[in-house]
Amino acid sequence: MSAQDQLYTNPTTGLIHSYGGDEANCTISVCPVELSIYGYRPSLPFSAVLIALYSLAIIAQGYLGIKYKKWGFMVSMMLGCTAEIIGYVGRMLYNQNPWGDIGFLIQIILITIGPVFFAAAIYVLLYQIVCYIDRSASRVNPKFFYWVFIPADIISLILQAAGGAMSASAEDGSDSGVDIALAGLILQVVTLTFFSVCVLDYMWCSRSTWKSTKLPKPFISFAAFLALATVLIQIRCVYRVYELSEGYSRDSEALRDEAMFNGLEGVMIILAALCLIPAHPGFVFKNNETLKRDSQVEEPKLVQEA
C-alpha cells in the first residue's frame, strides 16, 4: 500500500491525515482507531492487572530464589516477568496513540520474547527431574537436555527479538521481519514439543522407579504445575504462529482481534508465570536428594545454580 493510499480526510475539519508509514500523523482525536495496525486501543485495565500480577510474580520468584539459592531459575523468571511488564506498558502507550512507534515497538518485541525466558526456566528442570528420580533410566546423559534445549531457546529468543524489531521499525510491517519472528516462534513450538516428548519418554523409562517409590507430595504438585505451565506456553506459541502467519497487516483478522490476544497471549502467559511459582525447584530439589538413594548426582555448576 502506497503512502498516498494511506490518507484519511477528517469529515469535520476537512484536513487530510496520514495513517501509515513514516509520515503518519493520525491521532485518536482526528482519525478512527480502525485505521491503526491493530484496529483497536488495547484495554488499559487488562494491561494494568497483568502488570500488577507480574510484579507479584517477580517478588515471589525473588524471595524463593534467594531462599533456596536457585539463581538460574530466579533470573530466567524475573527477566521474563520484567519483559512482560515493560511490554504491557507499551500496550498502554499504544492505547494513547495507536499510530505511535514507541508503544508499538515496545510491546511487539517484549511481549513476544517474554515467554522465551519462562521456557528456559522450564527446560533446565528436566535435568533436575532426571537426576531426582533415576539418572540411570534416561536414554541419554541428562546433560543432553540442558545443552540442547537452552541453545535452541536462545536462538528462538534472538529470532523473535530481531524479527519483532525489524517489523516494528518498517513501514506497515516488514515481511522479512515477520518471517524471522515467525521462524523463532515455530522453533519454540518445535522445541517445546520435543521437550514434552522427552519428558514423557523419560517418565515411561523410569516407571519402575517412581512406581515402586511413593512420590512425595511436593514433587507431585511441582510436576503438575510444571506440566500445566508448559501446556499454557505451548498454546500461546501456536496462537502467535497463527497470528503472525498473516503478517502485520490491517487485513489480518487474527492481528486485529483483541479478545483473542488477551485470552491466548495475555491470560495464557500470566497463568504460566503463576504456575511456575508452585513449580519452583526449591520446593523439591534440596541437597541433591534423589528417589533412588544409590544414585550419585554430580551436577554441573550451571545446573546447580538453576
C-alpha positions in Angstrom: 0.0 0.0 0.0 1.5 3.3 -1.1 1.7 6.4 1.2 -0.9 8.1 -1.0 -3.3 5.3 -0.3 -2.9 5.7 3.5 -4.6 9.0 3.7 -7.7 9.9 5.7 -9.8 13.0 5.3 -11.4 14.1 8.5 -15.1 14.8 7.7 -15.4 17.6 10.4 -12.3 19.6 9.6 -11.6 18.6 6.0 -8.0 18.1 6.9 -6.0 15.2 5.4 -4.0 12.9 7.7 -1.7 10.0 7.0 -2.3 6.8 9.0 0.6 4.7 7.7 4.4 4.8 7.2 6.9 7.3 8.4 4.6 10.3 7.7 1.8 9.0 9.9 0.3 11.9 11.8 -3.1 10.5 12.8 -4.2 10.8 16.4 -7.3 9.5 18.3 -8.9 12.9 18.1 -8.8 13.1 14.3 -8.7 9.5 12.9 -10.8 6.4 13.7 -8.8 3.7 15.5 -9.8 1.2 12.9 -7.1 2.8 10.6 -4.3 1.7 13.0 -2.4 -1.6 12.6 -4.4 -3.3 15.4 -7.6 -1.6 14.7 -8.3 -1.2 18.4 -7.0 0.5 21.6 -5.6 -2.1 24.0 -7.5 -2.3 27.2 -5.9 -0.2 30.0 -7.4 -2.2 32.9 -6.3 -5.5 31.4 -2.7 -4.3 30.9 -2.7 -2.8 34.5 -3.9 -6.1 36.0 -1.2 -8.1 34.2 1.5 -5.6 35.2 0.4 -6.0 38.9 0.4 -9.8 38.7 3.8 -10.0 37.0 5.1 -7.6 39.7 3.8 -10.0 42.4 5.4 -12.9 40.5 8.8 -11.1 40.5 8.6 -10.6 44.2 7.7 -14.3 44.7 10.5 -15.6 42.5 13.0 -13.2 44.1 12.1 -14.5 47.5 12.1 -18.2 46.6 15.3 -17.8 44.5 17.2 -16.2 47.5 15.7 -18.7 50.0 16.6 -21.8 48.0 19.6 -20.3 46.1 18.2 -21.3 42.7 19.8 -18.3 40.9 19.4 -19.5 37.3 15.7 -20.2 37.7 15.2 -16.9 39.5 17.0 -14.9 36.9 15.1 -16.5 34.0 11.7 -15.9 35.7 12.5 -12.4 36.7 13.7 -11.5 33.2 10.5 -13.0 31.7 8.3 -11.1 34.1 10.2 -7.8 33.5 9.8 -8.2 29.8 6.1 -8.8 30.1 5.7 -5.8 32.4 7.5 -3.4 30.0 5.6 -5.0 27.1 2.2 -4.2 28.7 3.4 -0.7 29.5 4.0 -0.5 25.7 0.4 -1.6 25.2 -0.7 1.3 27.5 1.3 3.7 25.4 -0.2 2.3 22.2 -3.6 2.9 23.8 -2.8 6.6 24.0 -1.5 6.8 20.4 -2.2 3.8 18.1 -0.1 5.3 15.4 2.9 5.9 17.6 6.1 3.9 17.1 7.3 3.7 20.7 4.4 1.8 22.2 4.1 -0.5 19.2 7.9 -1.2 19.2 8.0 -1.9 23.0 5.0 -4.3 23.1 5.7 -6.1 19.8 9.3 -7.1 21.0 8.9 -7.6 24.7 5.6 -9.4 24.9 6.9 -11.7 22.1 10.1 -12.6 23.8 8.9 -12.8 27.5 7.8 -16.4 27.4 11.2 -17.5 26.0 12.6 -16.8 29.4 9.9 -18.9 31.1 10.6 -21.7 28.7 14.3 -21.6 29.5 13.5 -21.9 33.2 11.3 -25.0 32.4 14.0 -26.7 30.2 16.6 -26.7 32.9 14.3 -28.5 35.3 14.2 -31.7 33.1 17.8 -32.3 34.1 17.0 -32.0 37.7 13.9 -34.2 37.4 16.0 -37.0 35.8 18.7 -36.8 38.5 16.0 -36.7 41.2 14.0 -39.8 40.0 16.6 -42.1 38.4 19.5 -40.9 36.4 20.2 -44.4 35.1 16.7 -44.7 33.5 17.4 -41.9 31.0 18.2 -42.9 27.4 20.8 -40.2 27.2 23.1 -38.4 29.5 20.9 -35.9 31.4 23.3 -33.1 30.4 21.9 -33.6 26.8 18.7 -31.9 27.9 20.5 -28.9 29.2 22.8 -28.4 26.3 20.1 -29.0 23.6 17.1 -27.0 24.9 18.9 -23.9 26.2 20.8 -23.1 22.9 17.5 -23.7 21.0 15.8 -21.3 23.3 18.5 -18.7 22.8 18.2 -19.0 19.1 14.4 -18.6 19.4 14.9 -15.5 21.5 17.3 -13.9 19.0 15.0 -14.7 16.1 11.9 -13.3 17.8 13.6 -10.2 19.1 15.2 -9.4 15.8 12.1 -10.1 13.8 10.0 -8.0 16.1 12.4 -5.1 15.9 12.5 -5.3 12.1 8.7 -5.5 11.8 8.2 -2.6 14.2 10.7 -0.3 12.5 9.5 -1.0 9.0 6.6 0.8 7.2 3.4 -1.1 7.8 5.3 -4.2 9.0 8.4 -5.8 7.3 7.7 -9.1 5.6 11.3 -10.2 6.3 10.9 -9.2 10.0 7.6 -11.2 10.2 9.2 -14.2 8.6 12.2 -14.1 11.1 9.9 -13.7 14.1 7.7 -16.5 12.8 10.7 -18.8 12.4 11.6 -18.0 16.1 8.1 -18.9 17.2 7.9 -22.1 15.2 11.3 -23.1 16.6 9.9 -22.5 20.1 6.8 -24.7 19.3 9.1 -27.5 18.0 11.4 -27.2 21.0 8.5 -27.3 23.5 7.0 -30.3 21.7 10.3 -32.1 21.7 10.8 -31.3 25.3 7.3 -32.7 26.2 8.2 -35.9 24.2 11.4 -36.2 26.2 9.6 -35.8 29.5 7.0 -38.4 28.6 9.7 -40.8 27.3 11.7 -40.4 30.5 8.7 -41.0 32.7 8.0 -44.2 30.8 11.6 -45.4 31.1 11.7 -44.6 34.8 8.3 -46.0 35.7 9.8 -48.9 37.7 11.5 -46.4 40.0 8.6 -44.0 40.6 6.0 -46.8 40.8 8.0 -48.6 43.4 8.5 -45.5 45.5 5.9 -43.2 47.0 6.3 -39.9 45.2 6.5 -37.0 47.7 3.5 -34.7 47.6 5.7 -31.6 46.9 7.1 -33.4 43.8 3.6 -34.3 42.6 2.5 -30.7 43.0 5.6 -29.4 41.4 5.2 -31.7 38.4 1.6 -30.9 37.9 2.1 -27.1 37.8 5.2 -27.5 35.6 3.2 -29.6 33.1 0.4 -27.0 33.1 2.8 -24.1 32.6 4.4 -26.0 29.6 1.0 -26.6 28.0 -0.1 -22.9 28.5 3.1 -21.6 26.9 2.6 -24.1 24.0 -0.9 -22.9 23.4 0.3 -19.3 23.3 3.1 -20.1 20.9 0.7 -21.9 18.5 -1.6 -18.9 18.6 1.2 -16.5 17.9 2.3 -18.5 14.9 -1.3 -18.3 13.6 -1.4 -14.6 14.3 1.8 -13.8 12.6 1.1 -16.0 9.6 -0.9 -13.1 8.1 1.7 -10.5 8.9 1.3 -7.1 10.4 -1.5 -6.2 8.0 -4.7 -4.2 8.5 -6.3 -7.1 6.6 -5.3 -9.6 9.3 -8.3 -10.7 11.3 -6.2 -12.5 13.9 -3.9 -9.5 14.5 -6.9 -7.2 15.0 -8.8 -9.5 17.4 -8.1 -8.1 20.9 -10.2 -10.7 22.7 -8.1 -13.5 21.1 -4.9 -11.7 22.0 -5.9 -11.1 25.6 -7.1 -14.7 26.0 -4.4 -16.7 24.2 -1.4 -14.4 24.8 -2.2 -12.4 28.0 -4.1 -15.0 30.1 -2.0 -18.0 28.9 1.3 -16.5 29.8 0.4 -14.9 33.1 -1.1 -18.2 34.2 2.1 -20.0 33.1 4.2 -17.5 35.2 2.0 -18.0 38.2 2.1 -21.8 37.8 5.9 -21.6 37.9 5.8 -20.3 41.5 4.5 -23.6 43.0 6.7 -25.3 40.4 9.8 -23.7 41.9 12.7 -26.2 42.0 13.5 -25.2 45.6 10.4 -27.0 46.9 11.7 -30.4 45.6 15.4 -30.4 44.7 17.2 -30.0 48.0 20.7 -31.1 48.8 20.9 -33.4 45.8 18.2 -35.7 47.3 17.0 -38.5 45.0 14.3 -41.1 44.9 16.9 -43.7 44.0 19.1 -43.5 47.0 22.1 -45.2 45.5 22.4 -42.8 42.6 25.3 -40.3 42.6 24.4 -36.9 41.4 27.2 -34.6 40.3 25.6 -31.6 38.7 27.5 -29.1 36.5 27.8 -25.7 38.1 25.3 -24.0 35.8 22.6 -26.6 36.6 23.3 -26.4 40.3 22.6 -22.7 40.2 19.3 -23.2 38.4 
